[in-house]
Amino acid sequence: MPDAPSRGSSPDPPDDPVAALTVDTLHAALNDAGYICSRDRARSVLAALLTDPLGGFFAFGPPGTGKTWLLEVLGEILGMNTFFKQVSPGSREEDLILDLLPDENAQSGIKKQWGELPKAVRASHEGNTLLILDEWDKTRPTADAFLLDFLQNGRVNYGDIQVQANMDNLYVCITLNDERDLSGPAHRRMPYLHFEPLPPGLVREALRRSHANHPYLEAAVNLYVRCELSMMDKSCTIQELQQLLDAIRVLGPDDADWDRLVLDYVTKDRDNHRLLKEAEDVDPADWDDAEWAQGHDTEPLDPSAYGPTGLPERTARAGQPTGPDEDDAPRLPPMADVKGYAPPQNDETPDLAAAFAALERTPSVYDALTRQEPSSDAPDHFGRVRVQGDTITFDAPVPLREHDGYAADLWGHPGEVVFVEATATREDLRLLQDEQGLEFISYADDEIIARADGLHLRWTPDTGAEIIAQTARRDAFDALFCGTWLNARDVTGPADLPTPVLARLGTPQAGTIEARHAGEPVAAPYFAGVFDYWTPDEQDTVDSAKVPGYDRFMDHAEAHADPLILTGDAAYALFDGLMLGLIGDENDFLAVSVTGPFDAAVESYLQHWLPNARLSLRRKAAVQRPATTLVQEHGFEVARPSDGRPNPGKKLVRVQEGVKSIYREGRLTVGTHLTGRQITARRVEVLLRRIDKTIDTLAA
């Protein structure tokens, strides 16, 4: 294959440095500029730069593998007008288009000016332009919808900013650290170049170019290998190694303290330093066994397997073989297209600032929403749903309690949904802050703004809580929000009624429930949740007589629960180790909290009443043991969900005696789940004992 594929149908001017490139000239230029790479890397970059309709690529890989450095060097060696935008967590599309600067002459004190993206579009009419969007996966998922149109058409249309790029001169490169998934359409717009830790040989070559004959050069290469094998939460970069060698040269052999300098220039914190110390026993030859190194030895695809298929260009009708002359016969379009059996189409641009959801428009998402909303006279606007181009938006938010009702089929799809809970209080947010790691970023009497692992929350006394959740990150939602906020208007009764019955917002799988009686919590539970649609047929119960086993449960609760609180048709019963509540004025909600072993007489109610008959049990604790100790002495293994990420999130997993333990960044979660007839008092008691034993052993 030729080294330099062409871009576009017409030849580029001879003075265009990009068009003049070959793989060998690009490889040499990158290495001469200090970016040490293989010829394969240069080949991938060149092909991506010369593709249509827009030259560029996504640079994907863990931090410290040279993604951003490559792009900066590219702009320099090709003489491009380069525009760089460092994306910050939670950035939206307006942050890419506008820069807000303090201005004492402006009435608002803030001056708006064009951001890097429209500047790059304008500059593309003057010559080759490189736009670098660094760490795009820190943006909000709604920004992907904006990115789609820009990558396909080079167009920016935002308020009074309307510019169109010269696509022949514009090159866009976007780095990703895999903090979130891109939407499917955005994922398909440009090629992906995967970046992995550099082989030690290339690191040695880079250091020889900058620090030839340095006495500690081989020690620096060895340090690089051990850092990558030590499970540190950061990569060791060539720049850090060069700075380390510079410091040693400046201080001289008498004052250069290797331990101190490595901490200052490479590991950067004590936890990483301890991990590196433990890796001193690792054989550097283990590099060849690392997953990123093994990936290069996989057998390549065989081009001969992708020749002509020998299949006809169209399918013959049943019983009628395709003849040699039939290719010239007129071809009928599909009948569904002729009859107009097609999904709704329009070219509307979503108003994301006013929307309460932004979801990638796919048949499955559209179908899921038709099951929840009433129909209308327009297929692209029914209920709260609006179809706008390739995006589905909402006109109204979703009640938080509907996270597993209305929104159940939206989880797992790219996008965001806004949930609301009007009954949320400042105290509720405090509990989430103290116990679940919610981070307050703005705190005032009339407003709290907070975030946690990609979720964003805003609370006011008048409106309650508004939560923006990434639908592709159900795990983050589950980790923070469990159960649903309930308050005194949901559960009414005598003064000693434990109100509010508080579950930490959201799901049956995890979290904490706190039923207050005289100001005291029941216990820290292994499982908790407040459920809607909790009967076996998943329908709201409006009459206690229709609740299976209700009468038998009440007879048992009257004899054994302490306390038992009745109000209307609602009942709230506290047993040893178990709380069960049929609560709400019409038994609308089932509240469950497992705080320890419980009597076998109540297990049948859990079997029949839990949503989908599923009971999850778990505990969390802080762990001070190094990750390498958990691997070497306690049987943990590194979780590797993808070949491209050797150690995503530094997550360790162990499954032992039916109990799963997950370690990440000093936090340990130990648990299991039971379904259906597995939910027995004896089995729960045994599993709780195993969970406690694991926590006690590892958290000691």
Helices and strands as residue ranges (DSSP letters): H 23-32, H 39-49, E 55-60, H 67-77, E 81-86, H 93-97, E 98-102, E 110-114, H 116-123, E 129-134, G 136-138, H 143-153, E 155-158, E 161-164, E 170-176, H 184-187, E 192-194, H 200-210, H 217-229, H 238-255, H 258-262, I 263-267, H 270-278, G 279-281, G 284-289, H 291-294, G 295-297, G 303-306, G 326-328, H 335-338, E 357-360, H 363-370, E 381-382, E 385-388, E 391-394, E 398-399, G 400-402, E 415-421, H 426-436, E 439-444, E 447-452, E 455-460, E 464-470, H 474-480, E 501-503, E 513-515, E 527-531, G 544-546, H 550-560, E 564-567, E 570-575, E 578-583, E 589-594, G 600-602, H 603-609, G 611-613, E 614-622, H 627-634, E 637-638, G 648-650, E 651-656, E 659-664, E 667-675, G 676-678, H 681-699
